[in-house]
């Protein structure tokens, strides 16, 4: 029979024994005077262990925190739950904003605080046992957090580590300050081609002979944005995973430029315009309307415009052109109405291609012609709805809305800061995408059908919050043709302690098992994409498409 939880897994992946007295001390420090100190903390720890249930595997610290908040709320101690949640967030922010400054020769280096790096340095420099090194590093971190320091020097960290070692009766040789912070060997590895820079993620191995300079430039631009352009709370929120900025390593360029061919524009004249724009944005989208004539030049153009570091996305309302592009090996986006209006034979070909995705959006007023021909989206942010829902625990009460409003506000202000620094026009167009929407809804409504009215109202409320905050900050929110978010969902899930296979979706789809958006998404989403192959197998989505007889303005 499985016993009550006895092991705890930290965010860095290490495990240690479940320490009840330590958790009780943390509870007392967090709630302060919200509850009387008459042994309630120790009793609550036992209740938490029972609530976690019997298990053979270690429990994540984030799950323990969620159970603590839920248990306090179930006991009617709402203020204590809010105090504990606020305390944990304050600690996370204090850790996230810590910057370590080191100096070697004439070069100054700055790096985010990394407790695991300090523990590893102690392990190598003092030959401590792994558990002891982690304990010393945790004590140093606790003192830095309690002091609410934002910037520390490597020498100060070394001295504090030395002091903690003395207090524990360990050998007290000062730790070299060069062992804390960004290791110079990282730069050597990048320039030597052994690995590529992380762009604020995990370093990745690059193919032999690959030029690391573009990736190195992205790494530097991303770090400059975090340290010099964004405010402290904005950078801290990103470090906590409240939101993410895809393409932060290339923030000086717009997130995407969409070029729409005018029906009266000559074919080669349009593709010359595309070629002139191909390096102006992180993603270039090309749209050919149904009413525009096309020849082989349009089918062949994407091939000679392709480049390793260039993202080109193709879209059209012409089913035959979509089929021609897919036969040439290109991914292509086709409006769902165009797919519904195509012949059975053409729809089968588009579905079999495997490279055709359908787009859907509710009826809307089209922007001016000049904007449609060249629409710029300056920036994109993914707001972590899953984290906000996990922090709140349920849809009851204001907790989820408060968590979400804070994340949206910080994301919008970050986009505004980057747009201004990049010299963008006033009221820049931006995209806000929900991260982990299905996970958030399952957390908020564990026993309710996701097609229920309360779920619909929640999703529409999230859209309203996106629109309102972007407008208040001075941004124009765009929903259609969003830039691809890349691995952002995986990084946000990783910050929430989840493995890569549980990466968050970064869209509004609430995708079902067959690959199609949930039918309720057609009532609530401002923009959807789904594979043509899945759409052919399950045609229920067709009742949500507009009349396909008039596609000229699509």
C-alpha positions in Angstrom: 0.0 0.0 0.0 1.4 3.4 -0.9 2.3 5.7 2.0 1.8 9.4 2.4 4.1 11.6 0.5 7.7 11.5 1.8 9.7 13.2 -1.0 9.5 16.7 -2.5 10.8 17.7 -6.0 12.1 21.2 -6.3 11.8 23.4 -9.4 15.4 22.6 -10.4 14.6 18.9 -10.5 16.3 17.9 -7.2 14.5 15.9 -4.5 14.6 16.0 -0.8 12.6 14.6 2.1 9.3 16.1 3.0 10.1 18.4 5.9 7.0 19.1 8.0 8.6 21.5 10.5 10.1 23.5 7.7 6.8 23.8 6.0 5.1 24.8 9.2 7.7 27.6 9.7 7.1 28.8 6.2 3.3 28.9 6.9 3.8 31.0 10.0 6.1 33.4 8.2 3.7 33.7 5.3 0.4 34.3 7.1 1.9 36.3 10.0 -1.0 37.4 12.2 -3.8 36.0 9.9 -4.1 33.0 12.2 -3.3 32.5 15.9 -0.2 30.5 16.7 -1.7 27.7 18.8 -0.3 24.8 16.8 -2.4 25.4 13.8 0.6 25.3 11.4 1.6 21.7 12.5 -2.0 20.6 12.2 -2.3 22.1 8.8 0.8 20.3 7.6 -0.7 17.0 8.5 -3.9 18.0 6.7 -1.9 18.9 3.6 -0.1 15.5 3.6 -3.4 13.7 3.8 -4.8 16.0 1.0 -1.8 15.1 -1.2 -2.8 11.5 -0.8 -0.7 8.3 -0.9 1.9 8.3 -3.6 5.2 6.6 -4.4 6.6 9.5 -6.5 7.9 12.8 -5.2 5.4 15.7 -5.1 6.2 19.0 -6.8 6.6 22.1 -4.6 4.2 24.0 -6.8 1.5 21.3 -6.1 2.1 21.6 -2.4 1.6 25.4 -2.6 -1.7 24.9 -4.4 -2.9 22.4 -1.9 -2.0 24.8 1.0 -4.1 27.6 -0.6 -7.0 25.3 -1.3 -6.9 23.8 2.2 -6.9 27.2 3.8 -9.8 28.3 1.7 -11.8 25.1 2.5 -11.2 25.8 6.2 -12.7 29.3 5.7 -9.4 31.1 6.1 -9.6 33.2 2.9 -7.3 35.9 4.3 -4.7 33.4 5.3 -4.8 31.8 1.9 -4.4 35.2 0.2 -1.5 36.0 2.5 0.2 32.7 1.8 -0.2 33.1 -1.9 1.1 36.7 -1.7 4.1 35.6 0.3 5.0 32.9 -2.2 4.7 35.4 -5.1 6.8 37.9 -3.2 9.5 35.3 -2.7 9.4 34.2 -6.4 9.6 37.8 -7.5 12.5 38.6 -5.2 14.4 35.6 -6.6 13.5 36.5 -10.2 14.7 40.0 -9.9 18.1 39.1 -8.3 21.0 39.9 -10.5 24.5 38.8 -9.8 27.4 41.1 -10.9 30.9 39.7 -11.4 34.0 41.2 -12.8 36.9 39.5 -14.5 39.7 41.7 -15.7 38.1 44.7 -17.6 34.8 42.9 -18.4 31.7 43.2 -16.2 29.2 40.4 -16.3 25.6 40.2 -15.1 23.5 37.1 -14.7 20.1 36.1 -13.1 20.4 34.5 -9.7 20.8 30.7 -10.0 20.8 28.7 -6.8 21.7 25.5 -8.6 24.8 27.2 -10.1 25.9 28.2 -6.6 25.3 24.7 -5.2 27.3 23.3 -8.1 30.2 25.7 -7.4 30.2 24.7 -3.7 30.2 21.1 -4.7 33.3 21.6 -6.9 35.2 24.2 -4.8 34.6 22.8 -1.3 33.9 19.1 -2.2 30.7 19.2 -0.2 28.1 16.5 -0.4 25.3 17.3 -2.9 22.6 17.7 -0.2 24.9 19.9 1.9 25.8 22.2 -1.0 22.1 22.6 -1.9 21.3 23.4 1.8 24.0 26.1 1.9 22.8 27.6 -1.4 19.2 27.6 -0.1 20.3 29.5 3.0 22.1 32.1 1.0 19.1 32.5 -1.2 16.8 32.9 1.8 18.9 35.7 3.3 19.1 37.5 -0.1 15.3 37.3 -0.4 14.7 38.5 3.2 17.0 41.4 2.5 15.0 42.2 -0.7 18.1 42.8 -2.7 17.8 43.3 -6.4 21.5 43.4 -7.3 24.4 41.6 -5.5 28.0 41.2 -6.4 29.7 37.8 -6.9 32.0 38.7 -3.9 29.0 39.3 -1.6 27.5 35.9 -2.6 30.8 34.2 -2.0 31.1 35.9 1.4 27.6 34.8 2.4 28.3 31.2 1.3 31.4 31.3 3.3 29.5 32.6 6.3 26.8 29.9 6.0 29.6 27.2 5.8 31.1 28.6 9.0 27.7 28.5 10.8 27.3 24.9 9.9 30.8 24.0 11.1 32.1 23.4 7.6 35.4 24.4 6.0 35.4 28.2 5.4 37.5 28.9 2.3 36.1 31.9 0.4 34.3 30.9 -2.8 35.8 32.5 -5.9 33.5 35.2 -7.2 34.2 34.1 -10.8 32.3 30.9 -10.1 29.0 32.8 -9.7 27.3 34.3 -12.7 27.7 33.7 -16.4 30.6 31.5 -17.1 33.0 32.8 -19.7 33.2 29.2 -21.1 29.6 29.7 -22.4 30.8 32.4 -24.8 33.7 30.3 -25.8 31.3 27.4 -26.5 29.0 29.6 -28.5 31.8 31.1 -30.7 33.4 27.7 -31.1 30.1 26.2 -32.4 29.8 23.6 -29.6 26.4 24.9 -28.8 24.1 27.8 -29.7 22.9 30.6 -27.3 19.7 29.9 -25.5 17.7 33.1 -26.2 16.6 32.8 -22.5 15.9 29.1 -22.8 18.2 26.0 -22.5 21.3 26.1 -24.7 20.9 23.8 -27.7 23.5 21.9 -29.7 24.0 23.2 -33.2 25.0 21.4 -36.3 28.7 21.3 -37.1 29.8 24.4 -38.9 26.7 26.5 -38.2 27.4 30.2 -37.8 26.5 31.1 -34.1 26.6 34.9 -34.7 22.9 35.4 -35.5 21.8 33.4 -32.4 24.4 35.2 -30.3 22.9 38.5 -31.5 19.5 37.4 -30.5 20.7 36.4 -27.1 22.3 39.8 -26.6 19.2 41.7 -27.8 16.9 39.6 -25.5 19.1 40.3 -22.5 19.3 44.0 -23.3 15.5 44.1 -23.5 15.1 42.4 -20.2 17.7 44.6 -18.4 17.4 48.0 -20.1 14.0 48.3 -21.9 11.5 46.5 -19.7 10.8 47.5 -16.1 11.8 45.3 -13.1 8.3 44.0 -12.6 7.9 43.2 -16.3 11.1 41.2 -16.4 10.3 39.5 -13.1 6.9 38.5 -14.4 8.5 36.9 -17.5 10.9 35.0 -15.3 8.0 33.7 -13.3 6.2 32.6 -16.4 3.2 34.9 -16.1 3.6 35.8 -19.8 6.1 35.4 -22.6 7.3 37.5 -25.5 8.0 35.3 -28.6 10.9 36.6 -30.7 12.3 38.7 -27.9 15.7 38.2 -29.4 14.6 40.2 -32.5 12.3 42.8 -30.9 13.6 45.7 -33.1 11.7 44.3 -36.1 7.9 43.9 -36.2 6.5 40.5 -35.3 4.9 40.1 -38.7 4.1 42.0 -41.9 1.1 40.8 -43.9 1.2 41.7 -47.6 -2.1 41.3 -49.5 -2.1 41.3 -53.3 -4.5 43.8 -54.8 -6.6 42.2 -57.6 -5.5 44.9 -60.0 -1.8 44.5 -59.1 0.4 42.7 -61.7 1.7 39.3 -60.5 5.4 40.0 -60.7 4.9 43.5 -59.4 3.4 42.0 -56.2 6.2 39.5 -55.8 8.8 42.3 -56.3 7.0 44.0 -53.4 7.3 40.8 -51.3 11.0 40.5 -52.1 11.6 44.1 -51.0 9.8 43.4 -47.6 11.4 40.0 -46.9 13.8 41.2 -44.2 11.6 43.8 -42.6 9.9 41.6 -40.1 10.4 38.4 -38.1 7.6 36.8 -40.1 6.3 37.7 -43.5 2.8 36.6 -44.5 1.6 36.6 -48.1 -2.1 36.6 -49.0 -3.5 36.0 -52.5 -7.3 36.7 -52.7 -9.6 34.6 -54.8 -10.1 37.4 -57.3 -6.4 37.8 -58.2 -5.1 36.0 -61.3 -2.0 33.8 -60.7 0.4 31.8 -62.9 3.4 29.6 -62.3 5.4 32.6 -61.0 3.1 32.6 -57.9 3.5 28.9 -57.3 7.3 29.1 -57.7 7.9 32.4 -55.8 8.0 30.9 -52.3 10.9 28.6 -53.3 13.2 31.4 -54.3 12.2 33.6 -51.4 13.0 30.9 -48.9 16.0 31.3 -46.6 17.2 29.5 -43.4 16.6 32.5 -41.1 13.4 33.8 -42.8 9.9 32.8 -41.9 7.4 33.0 -44.9 3.8 32.0 -44.5 1.4 31.6 -47.4 -2.4 32.2 -47.4 -5.0 32.4 -50.0 -8.8 32.2 -50.5 -8.2 30.3 -53.8 -8.5 26.5 -53.3 -6.7 25.7 -56.5 -3.7 27.9 -55.6 -3.6 26.3 -52.1 -3.5 22.9 -53.8 -0.7 24.0 -56.1 1.4 25.4 -53.2 0.8 22.2 -51.2 2.0 20.1 -54.2 5.1 22.2 -54.2 5.8 21.3 -50.6 4.7 24.5 -48.9 2.4 25.0 -45.9 -0.6 27.1 -46.8 -3.5 28.7 -44.9 -6.9 28.6 -46.5 -10.1 30.2 -45.0 -12.6 27.6 -43.8 -15.3 29.1 -46.0 -13.1 28.5 -49.1 -12.6 24.9 -48.1 -16.3 24.5 -47.6 -17.1 25.9 -51.1 -14.5 23.7 -52.9 -15.5 20.6 -54.8 -15.3 17.2 -53.0 -12.3 16.3 -55.1 -10.4 19.4 -54.3 -11.2 19.1 -50.6 -9.9 15.6 -50.6 -6.6 16.7 -52.2 -6.2 19.6 -49.7 -6.8 17.2 -46.8 -4.4 14.5 -48.2 -1.6 17.1 -48.7 -1.1 17.4 -44.9 0.2 20.9 -45.3 -3.0 22.8 -45.5 -4.5 24.5 -42.4 -7.9 26.2 -42.3 -8.5 29.6 -40.7 -11.7 30.8 -39.2 -12.9 34.1 -37.7 -16.3 35.5 -36.9 -17.7 38.1 -39.4 -15.9 41.4 -38.9 -15.6 44.8 -40.5 -12.5 44.8 -42.8 -9.8 47.4 -42.2 -9.0 50.1 -44.7 -7.6 49.0 -48.1 -4.2 50.5 -47.3 -3.9 48.5 -44.1 -5.1 45.3 -45.8 -2.4 45.6 -48.5 0.3 46.0 -45.8 -0.6 45.3 -42.2 2.1 45.4 -39.5 1.9 43.7 -36.2 4.7 45.2 -34.0 4.7 42.7 -31.2 3.2 39.5 -29.8 2.7 38.2 -26.2 1.4 35.0 -24.8 -0.4 35.3 -21.5 -0.1 32.2 -19.3 -3.7 31.5 -18.4 -2.8 28.1 -17.0 -0.6 29.6 -14.3 -3.3 32.2 -13.3 -5.8 29.4 -13.0 -3.5 27.2 -11.0 -2.7 30.1 -8.6 -6.5 30.8 -8.2 -7.5 27.2 -7.8 -11.1 27.7 -9.0 -13.4 30.1 -10.8 -15.1 31.1 -7.5 -14.1 34.5 -6.2 -11.9 37.2 -7.7 -8.6 35.4 -7.5 -8.4 34.2 -11.1 -9.4 37.6 -12.5 -6.9 39.4 -10.3 -4.1 37.1 -11.4 -5.0 37.4 -15.0 -5.4 41.2 -15.0 -1.9 41.6 -13.5 -0.4 39.3 -16.2 -2.2 41.1 -19.0 -1.2 44.5 -17.7 2.4 43.6 -17.5 2.4 41.9 -20.9 0.7 45.0 -22.6 3.1 47.4 -20.9 6.0 45.3 -22.1 4.8 45.4 -25.7 4.3 49.1 -25.4 7.9 49.7 -24.1 9.5 47.5 -26.8 7.4 49.2 -29.5 8.4 52.7 -28.4 12.1 51.7 -28.2 11.9 50.2 -31.7 10.5 53.4 -33.1 7.1 52.0 -34.0 4.1 54.2 -34.8 1.7 55.4 -32.1 -1.0 52.9 -31.2 1.0 50.0 -32.5 -0.8 46.9 -33.5 -0.1 43.9 -31.3 -1.3 40.3 -30.8 -2.2 38.8 -27.4 -2.5 35.0 -27.4 -3.8 32.9 -24.5 -1.3 30.3 -23.2 -2.7 27.1 -21.8 -6.4 27.9 -22.2 -7.6 24.3 -22.1 -5.5 23.6 -19.0 -6.9 26.8 -17.4 -10.5 25.8 -18.1 -10.0 22.3 -16.7 -8.5 23.7 -13.6 -11.3 26.3 -13.1 -14.1 24.0 -14.0 -13.0 20.4 -13.2 -16.5 19.0 -13.1 -18.2 21.0 -15.8 -18.6 20.4 -19.5 -16.3 22.8 -21.4 -19.2 23.7 -23.6 -21.2 25.1 -20.7 -22.4 28.6 -20.4 -20.1 29.5 -17.5 -17.1 28.4 -19.5 -18.2 30.5 -22.5 -18.7 33.5 -20.3 -15.2 33.0 -18.8 -13.5 32.8 -22.3 -15.4 35.9 -23.5 -14.4 37.7 -20.3 -10.8 36.9 -21.0 -11.1 38.4 -24.5 -12.7 41.5 -23.0 -9.8 41.8 -20.6 -7.3 41.5 -23.4 -9.1 44.2 -25.5 -9.7 46.6 -22.6 -6.1 46.6 -21.3 -4.5 46.9 -24.7 -6.7 49.9 -25.4 -5.9 51.5 -22.1 -2.2 51.1 -22.6 -2.4 52.7 -26.1 -2.2 49.5 -28.3 -4.4 48.2 -31.0 -5.2 44.5 -30.6 -5.2 42.4 -33.7 -6.6 38.8 -33.7 -6.4 37.7 -37.3 -3.3 36.1 -38.8 -1.2 36.1 -35.6 2.5 35.4 -35.9 3.6 31.9 -35.0 4.5 31.7 -31.3 7.2 29.1 -31.7 8.1 27.0 -28.6 6.6 29.6 -26.2 4.0 27.1 -24.9 6.8 24.7 -24.0 8.8 27.3 -22.2 5.8 28.5 -20.2 4.9 24.9 -19.2 8.5 24.3 -18.2 8.4 27.3 -15.9 5.3 25.8 -14.3 7.2 22.6 -13.7 5.7 20.6 -16.5 7.6 18.3 -19.0 7.9 19.2 -22.7 5.1 16.8 -23.8 2.7 18.9 -21.7 3.4 22.1 -23.5 0.6 24.7 -23.5 -1.3 25.5 -26.6 -1.0 29.2 -27.6 -4.3 29.8 -29.2 -8.1 30.0 -28.6 -9.0 26.6 -30.0 -9.6 24.4 -26.9 -8.6 21.7 -29.3 -10.4 18.3 -29.1 -8.9 14.8 -29.5 -9.6 14.8 -33.3 -7.5 18.0 -33.9 -10.5 20.3 -34.4 -11.3 23.2 -32.1 -14.1 22.4 -29.6 -17.4 23.5 -31.0 -17.7 26.0 -28.1 -14.6 27.8 -29.5 -16.5 28.9 -32.5 -18.8 30.8 -30.2 -16.0 32.5 -28.3 -12.7 32.6 -30.3 -11.7 35.6 -32.4 -9.4 33.4 -34.6 -9.0 29.7 -35.1 -6.7 27.4 -37.2 -7.1 23.7 -37.7 -5.8 21.1 -40.1 -7.8 20.4 -43.3 -7.5 16.7 -42.8 -9.3 16.8 -39.5 -12.0 19.1 -40.9 -12.8 16.7 -43.7 -13.3 13.9 -41.3 -15.6 15.9 -39.0 -17.7 18.5 -40.9 -19.7 19.8 -37.9 -17.6 23.1 -38.1 -19.2 24.0 -41.4 -22.3 25.4 -39.7 -20.1 28.2 -38.2 -18.6 29.4 -41.5 -20.1 32.5 -43.3 -21.8 32.2 -46.7 -19.0 30.9 -49.0 -20.6 32.4 -52.1 -18.9 35.8 -51.6 -15.1 35.3 -51.0 -13.8 38.3 -52.9 -13.4 40.4 -49.7 -11.9 37.5 -47.6 
